[in-house]
Structures are given as structure tokens and as C-alpha cells.
Amino acid sequence: MAGEWRMLPMRIDDAFMSMAIDETLLKLNAEGKTPNTVRFWRWLPSAVSIGCFQSVEREVDLGVAKKYGVDVVRRITGGGAVFHDHDGELTYSVVCKQGEVPDDIIESYKLICGGLVRGFAQLGLRAEFKPVNDVQVNGKKISGSAQTRRWGSVLQHGTVLISPEVRRMFELLKVSPEKISDKFITSVFERVTTVERELGRKPSFEEVRAAMVGGFADALGVELVEGELSREEFELAAELRSKYASQEWLRKR
């Protein structure tokens, strides 16, 4: 792999616009109207995203989400329900032609997640890819990703856990009450970690983004060139946002 890919500036959007931008990039890349692109963003307000094939009623406590002002959105990708903390997570997405990644799903995850592994190394953390789609530090999950392939292009997006509020996550997701106990949350932290916990400090979002930009350029073997969303991309994303914000899309399963 070689050449130039586009790197978009970091955005802060609601869940519906964030998902609309990712689908826009995937559609227009497949049509040859959008270059291969890497981007990072944050969620405002915090949100829960559910996988394309999940039931929102089974996965999310919608009353708690409403109480805290948390968005709930269905992704175009598969996988499980994820809490995205505005103050504690950086999210990435990579969109490219399918020929740019291995046909084998795990190998393609390994390639793209390699950007995260190298990015964490730039932060001073020794990370490793854990199939199918996680990245671990010291044996604990620090990033999870999801992927879809449509129309001849690939979208992979995922989390970088900087300092998320774990207790809030378990209030929002439908788990049994005993799982919100201190004992259970302690057990979660034996399996999940954060950049803040591993470094002993909370780095800025820009510091983490800069490390990840370098990591992705290295892993993908490309030059990441700063660019902006085109007018066509903005217009399609605005159109698709209404789909992601609709109850019809949220409750389609």
C-alpha cells in the first residue's frame, strides 16, 4: 500500500451526524467520489451505539439514556452495544477501497488495528492486536472496532478508551442490577483498561489523535494529507443524519 490518503480534522458531533458521516464516506468512496480517508472524532452528547443487528430494547435502558441526555444510535456495522463517553473516548474511522485491505476479515482488522497498536506505542504503551477486533494493553482491552464492507469499499471504526465513565456505561446498558456493583466494576477493570490508567495521567485528545495519526500512516504505509469534507459529503451526511436520528432506524430490529 502506498500513496496519499486524506486525514480529516477532528470533529465533535452528535451520534447521528457521526454515523451519517461514516456512511457518507463509505458510499462516496465506493462511487469514486471520495478518497480513502482516516478521521477521528468525539461524541457530544455522550452516546450509546448498538450494532446493526441488535435490538435496542434488549440492549439499552432508554429511560436512563433520556435521564442523562445520552444519544442512542444504530450503527451500520455489526458488533455489540458501546457507550461513547464525550469526556473519555476518542473514536476513529477508516474508509477505503476493499482492495486496499486483505480479503480475510481478521487479517484486515489486524492491518487497520495496527494503526492503533503503533499509535499506542507513540504514547509509550505496548499494545497488541487481539482477534477478532480488539487491541489490548497488558492483557486488557483498550480499543474495540467494528467493520462493514459494502459496494466495494470498507468502513472500520472503533474506540480509543482514554478515561471513560465505566459506572455510567453499566447504568445505560441492560445488565442485571448486581452487575452495577463495585465488585463487578472492579472485575471489569481486570479486563478493560484506559490510556489514563496505563500512563498514570490523562493525555489531551489532541495528543492521542496525533499519536494515532502517526500510527495509522505507519501501519497503512501511506501519507495522510490534511483535507476537509467536500460540499457533496456534507450534503449527503446531512441527509443521512435524519435516517440515523429516526425511531424507524433505531427500532428496525
Legacy VTK file of the C-alpha trace (Angstrom):
# vtk DataFile Version 3.0
C-alpha trace
ASCII
DATASET POLYDATA
POINTS 253 float
0.000 0.000 0.000
1.314 3.439 -0.798
0.253 6.895 -1.813
-1.811 9.569 -0.140
-4.933 9.178 1.947
-6.996 12.022 3.349
-6.934 12.903 7.043
-9.957 14.893 8.216
-9.787 17.386 11.097
-11.116 16.183 14.435
-14.845 16.838 14.745
-17.251 16.881 17.680
-20.731 15.811 16.543
-23.841 14.148 17.866
-24.192 10.412 17.333
-26.489 10.780 14.324
-24.162 13.062 12.381
-21.152 10.933 13.289
-22.770 7.801 11.873
-24.073 9.727 8.848
-20.562 10.950 8.013
-19.184 7.416 8.189
-21.864 6.067 5.839
-21.360 9.044 3.521
-17.630 8.360 3.269
-18.315 4.678 2.576
-20.904 5.356 -0.151
-18.946 8.070 -1.920
-15.666 6.171 -1.683
-17.370 3.235 -3.392
-18.551 5.612 -6.124
-15.045 7.004 -6.601
-16.084 10.450 -5.356
-14.255 10.366 -2.022
-10.619 9.403 -1.365
-9.531 6.775 1.118
-9.962 8.601 4.424
-8.958 8.408 8.080
-10.693 10.535 10.703
-11.041 10.934 14.466
-13.977 12.404 16.342
-15.669 12.861 19.706
-19.335 12.476 20.658
-21.462 15.348 22.004
-23.519 14.476 23.898
-22.222 11.105 25.063
-23.935 8.246 23.261
-24.656 4.541 23.109
-24.286 2.894 19.721
-25.772 -0.506 19.024
-24.736 -2.939 16.329
-26.660 -3.112 13.070
-28.311 -6.411 14.036
-29.183 -5.691 17.673
-32.490 -4.880 19.351
-32.339 -1.512 21.105
-34.922 -2.568 23.697
-32.816 -5.566 24.686
-29.529 -3.684 24.834
-30.159 -0.173 26.177
-32.064 1.265 29.125
-33.736 4.079 27.187
-35.077 5.670 30.386
-31.561 6.046 31.792
-30.335 7.391 28.439
-33.079 10.014 28.492
-32.306 10.925 32.111
-28.654 11.595 31.325
-29.249 13.165 27.903
-27.357 10.379 26.130
-27.975 9.785 22.422
-28.796 6.245 21.262
-27.968 5.322 17.666
-27.845 2.192 15.496
-24.563 1.704 13.611
-24.179 0.474 10.059
-21.604 -2.007 11.402
-22.183 -5.142 13.468
-20.980 -5.925 16.959
-22.326 -5.073 20.380
-23.630 -2.055 22.245
-20.960 0.514 23.151
-21.025 3.537 25.456
-19.177 6.527 23.973
-18.171 8.993 26.705
-17.792 12.592 25.480
-15.027 13.238 28.010
-13.349 9.859 27.864
-13.203 8.444 24.340
-11.650 9.252 21.001
-13.250 7.429 18.074
-11.653 6.664 14.707
-12.867 5.554 11.325
-11.059 4.321 8.239
-12.769 4.174 4.852
-11.039 2.724 1.806
-11.483 0.609 -1.284
-11.827 -3.071 -0.438
-8.710 -3.908 -2.463
-6.604 -1.899 -0.003
-7.134 -4.448 2.793
-6.836 -8.247 2.934
-9.897 -10.270 1.928
-9.631 -12.207 5.182
-11.665 -10.321 7.800
-9.289 -10.956 10.724
-6.274 -10.007 8.621
-7.994 -6.779 7.602
-8.768 -5.994 11.250
-5.135 -6.745 12.086
-3.905 -4.319 9.415
-6.158 -1.427 10.387
-5.893 -2.040 14.135
-2.145 -1.995 13.550
-2.575 1.763 13.281
-3.884 1.795 16.839
-1.116 -0.507 18.078
1.527 1.822 16.633
-0.322 4.862 17.881
-0.367 3.499 21.425
3.378 2.827 21.059
3.880 6.525 20.289
2.112 7.256 23.592
4.512 4.897 25.352
2.136 1.941 25.665
2.886 -1.575 24.485
-0.293 -2.705 22.722
-1.169 -5.786 20.702
-3.939 -6.820 18.344
-6.297 -9.406 19.845
-8.515 -11.150 17.253
-11.185 -10.680 16.200
-11.254 -6.908 16.587
-9.722 -5.703 19.867
-6.482 -4.044 20.906
-5.067 -4.830 24.333
-2.501 -3.290 26.671
-1.132 -5.521 29.443
-3.758 -8.127 28.559
-6.664 -5.717 28.934
-8.911 -4.294 26.203
-8.205 -0.641 25.395
-9.904 -0.474 21.990
-12.689 -2.283 20.150
-13.605 -1.971 16.469
-16.349 -2.927 14.012
-16.251 -3.246 10.232
-18.588 -3.435 7.270
-17.933 -3.976 3.566
-20.414 -2.552 1.096
-20.416 -1.596 -2.567
-16.707 -2.461 -2.923
-15.457 -0.302 -0.056
-14.685 -0.903 3.629
-15.601 1.069 6.741
-13.904 0.245 10.028
-14.486 2.375 13.094
-13.721 1.936 16.760
-12.840 3.296 20.150
-9.747 4.568 21.906
-10.557 4.407 25.627
-8.890 7.405 27.255
-10.874 7.760 30.509
-14.494 6.587 30.087
-17.012 6.513 32.962
-17.472 2.765 33.432
-20.249 3.006 36.031
-22.343 5.142 33.671
-21.841 2.551 30.942
-23.398 -0.169 33.086
-26.345 2.019 34.001
-27.083 2.632 30.313
-26.613 -0.907 29.028
-29.108 -3.569 30.048
-27.202 -5.653 32.528
-28.516 -7.135 35.754
-28.512 -4.804 38.811
-25.868 -6.858 40.593
-23.513 -6.138 37.724
-23.501 -2.445 38.641
-21.929 -3.357 41.995
-18.433 -2.205 42.976
-17.300 -5.814 42.854
-18.461 -6.242 39.265
-16.963 -2.930 38.134
-13.675 -3.969 39.725
-13.831 -7.199 37.703
-14.459 -5.196 34.519
-11.284 -3.245 35.183
-9.430 -6.556 35.256
-10.445 -6.980 31.599
-10.665 -3.393 30.318
-8.180 -0.553 30.684
-7.758 3.067 29.621
-4.976 5.290 28.371
-5.202 7.344 31.570
-4.865 4.263 33.745
-1.892 2.880 31.814
0.001 6.185 31.538
-0.846 7.434 35.014
-2.138 10.692 33.518
-4.935 11.801 31.199
-3.474 12.968 27.877
-5.278 15.556 25.780
-7.446 14.419 22.893
-5.038 16.164 20.508
-2.052 14.278 21.937
-3.824 10.961 21.458
-5.026 11.929 17.982
-1.524 12.973 16.884
-0.093 9.655 18.070
-2.805 7.711 16.260
-2.349 9.699 13.030
1.308 8.708 13.047
0.385 5.126 13.855
-2.103 4.790 11.005
0.250 6.360 8.439
2.920 3.888 9.503
0.693 0.794 9.603
-1.060 1.537 6.314
2.133 2.651 4.577
0.531 5.852 3.321
0.953 9.591 3.676
-2.000 11.136 5.492
-2.728 14.534 3.986
-4.967 17.011 5.820
-8.213 17.618 3.960
-11.814 18.702 4.524
-15.220 17.213 3.846
-16.449 18.243 0.405
-19.738 20.024 -0.156
-21.186 16.811 -1.601
-20.118 14.891 1.501
-21.656 17.475 3.831
-24.928 17.438 1.912
-25.228 13.648 1.870
-24.282 13.420 5.561
-26.958 15.981 6.461
-29.484 13.917 4.503
-28.422 10.642 6.139
-28.426 12.180 9.623
-32.224 12.205 9.582
-32.191 8.442 8.987
-29.889 7.797 11.950
-31.957 10.106 14.188
-35.227 8.373 13.261
-37.082 5.938 15.512
-37.703 3.778 12.454
-33.953 3.144 12.002
-33.277 2.816 15.748
-36.029 0.229 16.253
-35.739 -1.638 12.964
-34.971 -4.898 14.806
LINES 1 254
253 0 1 2 3 4 5 6 7 8 9 10 11 12 13 14 15 16 17 18 19 20 21 22 23 24 25 26 27 28 29 30 31 32 33 34 35 36 37 38 39 40 41 42 43 44 45 46 47 48 49 50 51 52 53 54 55 56 57 58 59 60 61 62 63 64 65 66 67 68 69 70 71 72 73 74 75 76 77 78 79 80 81 82 83 84 85 86 87 88 89 90 91 92 93 94 95 96 97 98 99 100 101 102 103 104 105 106 107 108 109 110 111 112 113 114 115 116 117 118 119 120 121 122 123 124 125 126 127 128 129 130 131 132 133 134 135 136 137 138 139 140 141 142 143 144 145 146 147 148 149 150 151 152 153 154 155 156 157 158 159 160 161 162 163 164 165 166 167 168 169 170 171 172 173 174 175 176 177 178 179 180 181 182 183 184 185 186 187 188 189 190 191 192 193 194 195 196 197 198 199 200 201 202 203 204 205 206 207 208 209 210 211 212 213 214 215 216 217 218 219 220 221 222 223 224 225 226 227 228 229 230 231 232 233 234 235 236 237 238 239 240 241 242 243 244 245 246 247 248 249 250 251 252
